[in-house]
């Protein structure tokens, strides 16, 4: 079957993210014998025109959309991406009479919502490397899609997401490498982006707001370290690219696997720089040194909170002692790092936020602290249950539309109060900063100067630029 696969994500803040998920299913479709043309809206300046031109140029038998995100998850500036995808779907329906298939993480978060709003033939929930080629095979043969695990059609909207979720793929080593050759990575890297690579899938951790366990399963499925390095090396050799991001929800857990990946990278001595998401669980001096030796140039710690009260409230698997060890280990290894904070969880107060900052002041200093507020509420999470119990959302509320949990004590003058606390430390920034022209200008300069990670010198903004702001 001749297929047009469209990566629909157009978000470019703080930098454009290359469509790894779509490249994974593209590789699986090619491996199954289908002909795949790839159209990436992440680097398009005229998406509807580009899509119309592609549809007029070739005779496709199916069109598929890879939907990366449902929305931007920013309570202070919420943006739903539905309209971007809707315009593309309308373009397809005006120019193409064949099947339209939906998939991707953003689709899987709310498959019913997408199917009810778009005139799509079917959608693939969760990992698509097995289900998507089977959908293409059946469509080509004129067969029914009923019974394909993880596939939802317009006639199957009554089932829950859990009932429709695909069985996870146990052996990731059986899958073909992502079709990196289809992606115009140079344009991403020129804007501060990276080549994305996975070392595993799944997440057994219990953060109350997180949708990862629903999307990827509640246990880790690990890729062989040598296979990961071979993928990186292939990209380096073929495309001469050097900047990578390990996109796992948590790179350093399980610890043994992270160390093995680092050892394999260090042995190969590839000319690369990479960053990763980490948390303090098991992150110590050995892990930090191994990452540095393997070419890591920055760590993004997803702390969210840092007081005992709020660590428990959000279901975090680490404590303050773990945080201290992890941040000191990164600093001692010479690794720049950023702490991501997400305030406003159940029971949180402004005193808790101030206590969080006071505690972090006793830890090894971060290069940057991004302080945000308001936690996106997703179906099937513990936070969704809490939000309904407290009346933050109603029992019938459609969470396709962004809804955010924000504790009542923090609901008044949230942006102003968080900005006031953030100004006490040069490395802290708040949503008020992120919308200021001075910060946007500084970000563009960092991209022009090819500074990586972009947040490496955020203290300079706090020390020298923010002081001029009222």
N, C-alpha and C positions, 0 to 999 in steps of 0.2 A: 504494500500500500504506500502511496506517495502522500506524505504528511507535511503540513506546515505547523511547526511548533513555535508558539509565540510566548516569550518571556515578558510578562506584562508590567513588572515592577518598574516604576519611574521615580521613586524616591531617591533624592540625591543628597540628603542631609543626614549626617555630617559629611558623608561621601557616598558615591554610588556603590551598590553592592552587586557583584557579579552573580548571575543566576545559576548557582551550583545545582539546586534541585532539578531545574529544567535540563541541565546538562547530563544529570544522572539518568533521567528517563529517556533522553535522546539517545544515549549510548545503548540502553537496553532495547529500545525500538530498532536501532540499527543492527544490534547483535541478533535480533529475531528476524532480520531480513527485510525490514521496511526501509524505504527511502525517506530521509528526514532533511527538510530544509528548516533552518533556524532563523528566527527574526527576533531581535533583542530590542525591546522598547527602552531599556535602561540607558541606551546611548542614542536614542532617536530624538530629534527635535520636532518631528511632525508625525506622531505615531499613527493617526488614522490614515494619513496620506501614504505612509510607508506600507501599511497593511493592505490598503486598497491596491497599491501598485504591485505588491507581491501576489495578491490573488488574481490580478488581471494578467500577470506575466506567465503563470504556470497553471496547469490543471491538477489540482490537489484532490485527493479522495477524502481527506479529513483535515480538520483544523483543531489544534489543541492549545489551550491556554495554561501556562504555568503561573499561578497566582501566589506570590511569595508572602504577602501580608494582607490582612484584612484592614488594618488601620495602623497609625503610627504610635499608638500606646502613650501619647502625651496628653495628660489631663489638662495641661495649661494651654495647649494649642492643638486640640484633637482634629484629626483629619482621617476621614474614611476614604479608602481607595476604590470603593465600588464604582463611582462615576467614571473613573479612568477605564476600568474594565468594561463597563456597560457600553461606552462609546466604541470600544474595539469590537464588542459582540455585535453591536448594531451594524458596524462596517462589514463584518463577516456576513451577516444575514442579508445585507443588500447586494453583496457581490458573490455569494457562495451558497449553494443549495445542499451541500453535504453535511455530515455530522460535525457538531461542535462539542469538544470534550474539555472538561474543566479538571484541574488538579493543582497540587501544590499545597504548601503549609497553610497559606491564607485561606484556601478553599476548605481544607480539612478542619479548620477551626470552627467553621459554621457551614457545613455542606448544604443543609436544608435552606438556609438563608440565600445562598447563591443560586440553588436550583429553582427556588420560588421566584427569584427576581430576574433570571436570565433565561432566554430560550435556548437552553443547552440540551444536547442529546443525553449526556450522562456526565458523571463526575467520578474521579478516582480519589478515594480517601486514604490518607497516610502514604506509606512507601509505595511508589508506583512502578518499580522496576519489573515486578511480576504481573500485576494487574493490567498495566497500560498496554504492553504488547498483546496480551490476551484480548483486550477490548478491540485493538486494531485487527487482530486475526478474525474475530467474530464479525466485525463490521464488514470486512472485506468479503467474508463468506456469506453475508446476509443472514447471520444467525442471531438469536436472541442474546441479550446481555444478562439475562436473569441467571443468578447463581454464581456470578463472578465475585469472589471475595473482595470487599472494599469498594465495590462499584455501586453508585446510586444513580437511578434513572428518574425521569419525571414522574413515573408511576410508583416510586418507592419512598415517598417523602414521609411516611408515617413512622418509620423506625428511628430509634435513637442513634446518636453518633456511635455509641459503644457497640450497638448491634451491627452497625455497618462497617466498623473498623476492620481493616485487612489484618490477616495474620502476619506478624512481623517476620522479616526474612532472617532466619537464624544465622546462616553463613554469609556474611558480607563478602568474604573472599570469593564467593561464586559469582559475584556481580562484575560486569565489565567496568573499567575505569570510566569516570565521567568524560563526556565528549568535549574536553577542554579546547580542542581544535576549532570548535564552532563559535567560540566566544572571542570577541574583539577586546581582549584584555588590555591592550595598550591604552585605549581610551579610558578605561576604568582607572588604571594606575596613574595616568596623567592627572586625574582628578582626586587622587588620594586613596583610591581603592586597592584591593588585593585580589590574589588568586585564592579562592576558598578550597580547603581540604578538610575532610572528616577523618578522624581516627577511630570513631566508634559511633554507635547510635544507642538511644535509650537513656533513661534516667531513673534510678531507684530512689532518689531523694524526695523529700516530702514538703517542699515549699508550698504554702497554702494557696498561692495564686497561680502556680505554674501549669502550663498546658503540655509541656514536653512529655510527661509520662503517657498522656493520652495519644499524642502524635507518634511517639517512637517506642512505646512500651516501657515497663517499669523495671527492666533489667538491662544492663549493659551488653551490647553485642560488639565485640572488639575486632577491629581489622588487624591483620598481621603487620607488625612494624615494618618489615621489609617491603611489603606491598605499598604501604604509605610512602615510604622513601622512593620507591620506584615511580610512583605517580608524580611526586614532586620533581624527581630527576627528569622525567619525560617532558614535563612542562618547561623546565629550565633548558633542556637541550633543544626542543622544538621551537620554543618561542622566545628564548633568551630573557625570561622574566625572573625576577629575584624576590619579589615581595609576596609573602603568603600570610594567610590567617587560618589557624585551625579553628573551625567553626563549631566544635563540640559545645554542648551546653556547659560542660566543665572539662577542661583539658586534663587537669592533674588527678582526676579520679576515674578509675582506680589508679592508685599511685604506681603500682608495679608496671602497669601498661604504659603510663606516661614516661616512666624512666626508660623503658625498653624502646619507645619511639625516639626519645632523645638520644639514646645510645646509637641507634641505627642511623640517625641523621648525622651525628658526630663522626661516625665511622666513614660515611660517604663523603664528608667534607665538601658539601655542595655550597656554591657561592650564593647563599640565600639569607634573607632576613625575615623573621616571622614574629607574629604576635598571637595571643590566645586568650580566651576567657578562662579564668581560674576562680576557685574559691579557697578559703583557708583550710579546708578539710585535708589533712595529711600533707599540706604544703610546708616543707621545711628546707633547711640549708641544702640537703642533698638534691632535692627536686630543683631548687633555684639554680644551683651550680650546673646541674645537668642541662637545664633549659638554656642557660647562657652559653655553655659549651657547644650546644647544637644550633646556635644561630639566632636564638630568641632575642628580640630587641625591645620588647615591651609586654607587660602583663595587664590585663583588664580584670580586676577583682570585682566580682558581683557580691558585695557585702550586703547591700540594701539597708541594713540596720546594724547597730553595734552595741546596744545595751542588752543585758540579760533578759529583761522584760520583753523587748521587741524581737530578739532572736527566737525566743520561745513562741511568741505570737505568730510569727511568720513561718514557723516550722523549719528553721535553719538547722543544718546538721553540725554546726561548729559553734564555739563559744569565744569569749573575749581572749582567753589564753591562746587559742588557735590563731586568732587575728593577729595578736602581737608577734607570734612566732613567724607567721607567713610574711607579714610586711617587713619584718627585720631581715628575714632570709632573702627576700627580693632585693632590698637595699644593699645588703652585704655582697650579693652576687653582682652588683652593678646593673641591675635590671630596672629601668624606669617602670613605674606602675601608676595606674589610676584606680581610684575607688569609686564605684557607682553606688549611690545611696538612693533609696526609694522610700520616702516618708509618707505617713498618713495611714498606716495599717491599723488593725483593730486595737483600740485603747491608747493609741499614741497621742502624746501631748507635745507642746512646744518645749517643755522641760526635757522630755526624752530626746528631742532633736539637739538641744543644747548639750545634754549629757553625752550624746553620741560624739559631738564635736570635741568635747573635753576629753573623752576617752581616746579618740584618734590623735589628739595632740600629744598623748603620752606614747604613741607608737612611732615607728619609723615613718618619716614624712613622705607622703605621696607626691608625685609630680603634679597630680590633679585630683580633685574630688568633684564629681558631678552630682549635685544635690537636686533631686527631683521629688515630685509628690503626686499622689493619686495613683492607685493600683488598678489596672485594667481588670475587669471582672469577666471571666470566661465560664461558659457552661461546663459543668462536671468537676469544678474545682471546689475545695473546701471554702475558699473565700466567697464563692457564689452562694453557698449555703449560709454563711455568716451574713452576707449582704441582704439576703432575703429575710432572714430572721430579724434583722435590725431595720428592715424597711428601706434600705438604700436602693434596692431594686424590688420590683413587684414579682409575684410568682409567675405572672404571664409575660413579663417583659422580654422582648426580643433582644438578646445580647449580640445580635449581628450589628446593631447600632452601638457604638462605644459607650460603655458605662464604667464609671470609676468609683472605687471605694476610697473615701477620705474620712478619717475619724472626725467626729463632731468637734472636739476641742481645737482642731486645726482648720476648721472650715471658714473662719473669718480672716480676711486679709492674708490669705495663704502665701501669695507671691511676695508680698511686702515683708512678711515676717521671715520667710525663708531667705530672702535676699539680705535682710538685716543680719541674720546669723552667719550667712556665707561671707559677708564682708569682714568678718572678724579674722579670717584667714586668707592669705594671698592665693593659696592653692585651691580654694573652694570657689565654685561658680554655681549660679542658680538659674532657673528659667528666665529671670529678668535679664541676666547677662546674655543669654543665648539669643535674645531678640534684639540686642543693641547693635547698631551699625558698626560700632568699634570692634565688637567681637567678631562679627561677620567679616569685616575687613581683615582682622588678624588671621582668621581661618584661611582666607584666600591667599594671604601672604605665605602661610605655612605650606599650602599646596604648591605655590609657585617656587618656593625654596626647597621643595621635596623633603620637608621635615617629616620623619616617621619615628614614632607615632605622632599624630598631629597635636596631641595633648601634652607633649613632652615639656613644653615651656609655658604652660598655662600660668605658672607663678608670675611670669613677667607681666601678663595682663593684670593680675591682681595687684601687683606692686606698683606698676607704672602707668597703667591706663585707667583702671577703675577709680583711681583717686580723683580723677577729673569729673566723675559723674556725680550728680546730686542724688 
